[in-house]
Amino acid sequence: MFIKKQITIILGILILALPLISAGVGLKWSQESVAVNEGQKACLTYSVYNPWPEESYVKIIVSDSLQEVLTSQESEEASVPAETSSSEAIPLKFCFNVPYIYERSCLIGNYICEQSCDEEQKVYAGEVIVESIPNPIGTTGTGGSSTSMSVSAPLNVRVVCTAHGKDFTPVYILLALISLTVVLILIVKKYRKPKIEREKDKLRKLEGRIKKQEGKKHK
């Protein structure tokens, strides 16, 4: 009798809990660690499925511990139809940028920098979270569950430091542009003069040559 009573209680709890699990998502992933060069962009793909009898609309976010290093996050949102099996999981792409976090020596702001990479490699641990959100179609659309649910996967982000010396290429390009600008200004000034002024300049140059020649003859 005691065992029957326990089974009855458990079944009662499950029946009461059914409305709470009528919608949601399952999550599939292929990696729990990723190495990204600082200052670079990386993308990961997660797959979501929905074995429950209600449609869900979901997006990807990350836990607070990863917010510091995963900047400029871009994630797809998707509608996951009801009774979507694991084998029919829908891929969601998640992209992010990793900022420069290792110490650098720069001449001007963040330009002309060198990096020795003497620090220990930095690893950030957290979770990628797929959570249900309101369907953007609203009440006039196909609907979907209004219950907020989420599922997560662990993720370690290893930030790779790349040693390099100072790159003066931007300085050389800037100097070349300045030189080209000066030359163009001189050309424009020269040919913007009235014709009479240009003829006078030629005459003055010619007179100078004649004087030089006459001076050589008198010697």
Secondary structure, 3 states (H helix, E strand, C coil): CHHHHHHHHHHHHHHHHHHHHCCCCEEECCCCEEEEECCCEEEEEEEEEECCCCCEEEEEEECHHHHCCCEEEEECEEEECCCECHHHCEEEEEEEECCCCCCCEEEECCEEEEECCCCCCEEEEEEEEEEECCCCCHHHCCCCCCCCCEEEEEEEEEEECCCECCCCHHHHHHHHHHHHHHHHHHHHHHHCCCHHHHHHHHHHHHHHHHHHHHHHHHC
